[in-house]
Each structure stands twice: as C-alpha cells, then as structure tokens.
Amino acid sequence: MKIKYISKGAMILSIALLSAFYSCQSEDEIIAEPEVSIVEEEKPEETKEEEPKEEEVKPEETKPEETKPEVSEVNDEDVGEYKTCNPDGANESKFLDISNPVNEGKIDDRSCYANYKESVVNGKKWGVYNITHGSNNQDTNTLQPRIERSFNRSQTTGIGSLARFTGTVRILEVGDASGTSNDGTYIMQAKGKHTGGGGSQDPAICLYLAKPVYGTDSNGNIAQVSFNIYREQIKFRGGSGRVGRENIFLTNVKKNVETAIELEVGFRADPNDATKKIHYADAKIGGETFNWN
C-alpha cells in the first residue's frame, strides 16, 4: 500500500512533520491593483448631416504574441509500478536533499520508496513526500518509515517560550493496514525532552494522525475520499504505544484539498500553582483550533 505525503514519522522542531503530505512553503502574496474608473464624457450632438462615406478598409495589424512564462503542472502522486524500495529512493544518507528546497528545515529521509521531490500544482510549488510501509532502510530497529524536516531545537523552557510550525498540506493517500487500529499516516508531531519519570528522554508528546475515509470517486471506484484527523496524545509522561497513548478525534479534511495547519508548542504559567508551568501543544487545522495541555 503506497502512502502519499506524510508518514508515521515526524518533522521535528519541537514539532514534527511526518511524511505523507505535500506541504507548500507559504501562501502566495496577493497585491491589489488600484481601482481605475473610466468615465466617458457626453459629447453634444452634431446637427449637420454628413454624406455617408465608404468605410476605409485598413490592413489588419499583427501584434507580436505575448510570451508568458510556462508553469509546469505536475502530478505529485506516484502512480507507477509499486515497489517497497526503488533505486532512486534508496540513498545511503538520510540527509540527502535537493538544492534550494521550497520546504524549509533539514531533511531526515528514512524511506527507500521515493526521495523528496517538488511539483507545481494549482500554480504553487509543493514539497512531495511519498513513503510506504517497510521502506525504512536507514534504521536497524523497527522504526516506521518517514521523511521529516527538522529545525534547531529551542534552548529555552521558561514560561512564554514556544516553537511554532505553520504550513499548508494536501493529503492524497494514507496508510491502510488490516483492521483499523494501525491505519493512517502522521502529518505532524510535538516532541519534548525530559530526564527521569520513565520512557524515552526524547519523547513524542502528541502526534497528529490522518486516517482514511472511503467513498466513491469520480470514476465510480471505491477510494480514499477524505481523512479523519486525530491527536494521538500521551496518557502519562513518556507514554508510548497503545498503553501509553490515546487517539482523540479532531476534524475531517477532504482529499487533495489545501488545508492550513499550525502547531505551537510551549510553556504557560500554571494558574493553580505559581511554582509550576504547563507544557502545551496547540494546533490549528483548516481554521479550527485544538488546544491541549
């Protein structure tokens, strides 16, 4: 089963973008042209009748054709023969990237299905993340495949410190396993660091998971037509797996529709105890707000 866009992996900045989406770097800026009103002045009627004249036929003027820059619209969904690992995706280094990528951050590519690439769709340049189950050729453990982009970690943990990730995504297809408990692809995550208390010292605090919803496509075929988005959140410090995390339904997004996402991770003052602070992960998906302490 091919997974398009973000995977069960993450892009980290204290936040993680997992591989199964396409993310657009920024919204196009729209500059409004000044409005121009053209008013025709009314002329006085002429009373003098003129004899009709033969219309003079002038040769048609030929204007040079305007040359517009070509914009190549490329399909960003891999539809070729399916293989877990392909020669063009099995790079030795997980940090191999294209020059001047439109998506920011240092790449971490742990998938041999396909490398990060870019395409132009709807007049915008998009980063393309295609992965598939079992394609992690970088780790010897059982970590899931991913293509992530990472930024320098925040070095401050005081009240008011935060990291914020923003972007626009289009989801084309997500993972579909047997049953439903293992379905889906992560699109972003919040991480943290801690000592003591059990679990990983570099844990995922919550991950945002897109699960498939099936329906009939325009050709009458059964296909993924939208995606239910869940927050997979820890139930206790260092929690992982089914025992340590739970899925909370947030919203539904349509297939291949541009969706704005934002994730802010930081520290707030605890209103009940001035000596403590609250670690939070606040998300916005398609204009809806989903805050979590």
C-alpha positions in Angstrom: 0.0 0.0 0.0 1.5 3.3 -1.0 1.4 6.2 1.4 1.4 9.6 -0.1 2.7 12.7 1.8 3.4 12.3 5.5 4.2 9.1 7.2 4.2 7.7 10.7 7.3 9.6 11.4 7.8 13.2 12.1 9.4 16.5 11.3 10.8 18.0 14.4 11.3 21.5 15.6 9.8 20.5 18.9 7.2 19.8 16.3 7.2 17.1 13.7 6.1 17.0 10.2 5.6 13.4 9.2 6.0 12.2 5.8 2.7 11.6 4.0 1.6 15.1 3.0 2.5 17.7 0.5 3.4 20.9 2.1 3.5 24.3 0.5 6.1 26.7 1.9 3.9 29.8 2.0 0.8 31.4 0.8 1.1 33.4 -2.4 1.0 37.1 -1.6 -1.8 38.9 -3.4 -1.3 42.6 -4.2 -4.4 44.5 -5.0 -4.2 46.8 -8.1 -5.7 50.3 -7.6 -9.2 50.5 -9.0 -9.4 52.7 -12.1 -12.8 54.2 -13.1 -13.1 55.3 -16.8 -15.8 57.8 -17.4 -16.9 58.8 -20.9 -17.8 62.4 -21.4 -21.0 63.0 -23.2 -20.5 65.0 -26.4 -23.1 67.4 -27.9 -25.0 66.0 -30.8 -23.9 67.3 -34.2 -26.8 68.7 -36.2 -25.0 68.7 -39.5 -25.7 65.7 -41.6 -22.8 64.2 -43.4 -22.9 62.2 -46.5 -22.1 58.6 -45.8 -18.6 57.7 -46.7 -17.2 54.4 -47.8 -15.5 52.7 -45.0 -11.8 52.6 -45.4 -10.6 49.1 -45.1 -7.2 49.0 -43.4 -4.9 46.0 -43.4 -5.1 44.1 -40.2 -2.3 44.9 -37.8 -0.4 42.0 -36.4 0.8 42.3 -32.9 3.7 40.3 -31.6 2.5 37.4 -29.4 3.0 37.9 -25.7 5.3 35.3 -24.2 4.2 34.1 -20.8 6.5 32.0 -18.6 5.5 28.4 -18.7 4.3 26.8 -15.5 4.7 23.1 -15.5 1.8 21.4 -13.7 3.0 18.0 -12.5 1.1 15.2 -10.9 2.5 14.8 -7.4 1.1 11.3 -6.8 3.3 8.3 -7.7 1.2 6.0 -9.8 3.8 3.8 -11.4 4.8 0.2 -10.5 4.8 -0.3 -6.8 8.0 -1.5 -5.1 9.0 -1.1 -1.4 12.4 0.2 -2.4 13.3 1.9 -5.7 16.8 2.7 -6.9 16.0 6.5 -7.0 14.8 6.4 -3.4 17.4 4.1 -1.7 20.0 6.8 -1.0 22.8 5.9 1.5 22.5 9.1 3.5 19.2 10.1 5.2 20.3 13.7 4.8 20.3 13.8 1.0 18.2 16.7 -0.2 17.6 18.7 -3.4 19.2 22.1 -3.8 17.2 25.1 -2.5 14.0 23.1 -1.4 10.8 25.1 -1.2 10.1 23.4 2.2 12.4 24.6 5.0 14.3 22.6 7.5 17.0 19.9 7.4 15.7 16.7 5.8 15.7 13.3 7.5 14.7 10.7 4.9 14.2 7.2 6.2 12.4 5.7 3.3 13.7 4.0 0.2 10.4 4.2 -1.7 11.0 7.7 -3.1 13.1 10.7 -2.3 11.7 14.2 -1.5 10.8 16.0 -4.7 8.8 19.0 -5.7 6.0 19.7 -8.2 3.8 22.6 -9.3 0.1 22.2 -8.7 -2.5 24.9 -8.8 0.2 27.4 -9.7 2.2 26.7 -6.4 5.3 24.7 -5.8 4.9 21.9 -3.3 7.2 19.6 -1.5 6.2 16.0 -2.2 6.6 13.2 0.4 5.9 9.7 -0.8 6.6 6.7 1.6 5.4 3.2 2.1 5.3 0.6 4.8 8.5 -1.4 5.4 10.7 1.1 3.5 13.0 2.4 6.3 16.4 1.4 5.0 18.3 3.7 7.5 17.5 2.1 10.9 18.2 -1.4 12.0 15.3 -1.2 14.6 11.6 -1.3 13.8 11.0 2.4 13.4 8.4 3.4 10.9 9.5 5.0 7.6 9.3 8.7 7.4 10.5 11.8 5.6 10.9 14.6 8.0 12.2 18.2 8.1 13.9 19.4 11.3 14.9 22.8 12.7 17.2 23.7 15.6 15.7 22.8 19.0 14.6 25.6 21.2 17.0 26.0 24.1 14.6 27.9 26.4 11.9 26.3 28.6 10.7 29.2 30.6 7.1 30.5 30.8 6.3 32.1 27.4 8.9 30.2 25.4 7.5 28.4 22.4 8.1 26.9 18.9 5.6 27.3 16.1 5.3 25.4 12.8 3.0 26.6 10.0 2.2 25.2 6.6 -0.3 24.1 4.0 -0.9 20.5 3.2 -2.8 18.4 0.7 -3.3 14.7 1.6 -3.6 12.3 -1.3 -3.4 8.9 0.4 -2.6 7.5 3.9 -1.7 4.1 5.2 -4.3 1.4 5.3 -3.4 -1.7 7.3 -5.5 -4.8 8.1 -8.2 -3.8 10.5 -8.3 -0.1 11.5 -6.2 0.3 14.6 -2.9 0.6 12.6 -4.4 2.7 9.8 -3.2 6.2 9.0 -0.2 8.5 8.5 1.2 11.1 10.8 1.3 14.6 9.5 3.0 16.5 12.4 4.0 16.0 16.0 5.1 17.8 19.1 8.2 16.5 20.9 10.0 17.3 24.2 12.9 16.3 26.3 13.0 15.2 30.0 15.0 13.3 32.5 13.5 10.9 34.9 9.9 9.8 35.0 10.3 6.8 32.7 10.0 6.5 28.9 12.2 8.0 26.2 14.2 11.1 27.1 13.2 12.5 23.6 9.5 11.6 23.6 6.7 12.4 21.2 4.1 14.2 23.3 1.4 14.1 20.8 1.2 13.3 17.1 -1.5 14.3 14.5 -2.7 11.2 12.6 -4.7 11.2 9.4 -6.9 8.0 9.0 -8.6 7.1 5.7 -12.3 7.5 5.0 -13.6 5.6 2.0 -16.2 6.5 -0.6 -16.9 6.6 -4.3 -14.6 8.7 -6.5 -15.5 10.4 -9.8 -14.9 7.2 -11.7 -17.2 5.2 -9.5 -14.4 3.4 -7.8 -14.0 2.8 -4.0 -11.2 5.1 -2.9 -10.0 7.3 0.0 -12.1 10.5 -0.3 -11.3 12.2 3.0 -9.3 11.8 6.2 -10.2 11.9 9.9 -7.6 13.7 11.9 -6.8 12.5 15.4 -4.4 13.8 18.1 -2.6 10.8 19.4 -1.7 12.1 22.8 0.3 10.6 25.8 -1.7 9.5 28.8 1.3 9.8 31.1 4.9 11.1 30.9 6.9 9.1 28.4 3.8 7.2 27.3 4.0 5.2 24.1 2.1 2.5 22.2 -1.4 1.6 22.9 -1.0 1.5 26.6 0.6 5.0 26.9 -1.3 6.9 24.2 -4.9 7.6 23.2 -6.5 8.9 20.0 -8.8 12.0 20.2 -10.8 12.8 17.1 -10.4 16.4 15.9 -11.8 17.0 12.4 -12.1 15.7 8.9 -10.3 17.1 5.8 -11.1 16.3 2.2 -8.6 14.5 -0.2 -6.3 16.8 -2.2 -7.8 20.0 -0.7 -5.3 22.7 0.5 -5.5 22.7 4.3 -3.7 25.2 6.6 -2.0 23.7 9.6 -0.3 25.2 12.6 1.2 23.7 15.7 2.6 25.7 18.6 4.4 24.0 21.5 5.5 25.9 24.6 5.1 26.6 28.3 2.4 28.5 30.1 2.1 29.5 33.8 0.0 27.1 35.9 -2.9 29.2 37.2 -3.2 26.9 40.2 0.5 26.8 41.2 2.9 29.7 40.6 5.9 27.3 41.1 4.8 25.2 38.1 4.3 25.6 34.4 2.1 23.8 31.8 3.6 22.2 28.7 1.1 22.7 25.9 0.6 21.7 22.2 -2.0 23.9 20.4 -3.0 23.1 16.9 -5.0 24.8 14.1 -6.2 22.6 11.3 -8.3 24.1 8.5 -9.1 27.1 10.6 -10.3 25.1 13.6 -8.4 25.4 16.9 -7.5 22.3 19.0 -5.6 23.2 22.2 -4.2 20.6 24.6 -2.2 20.9 27.9 
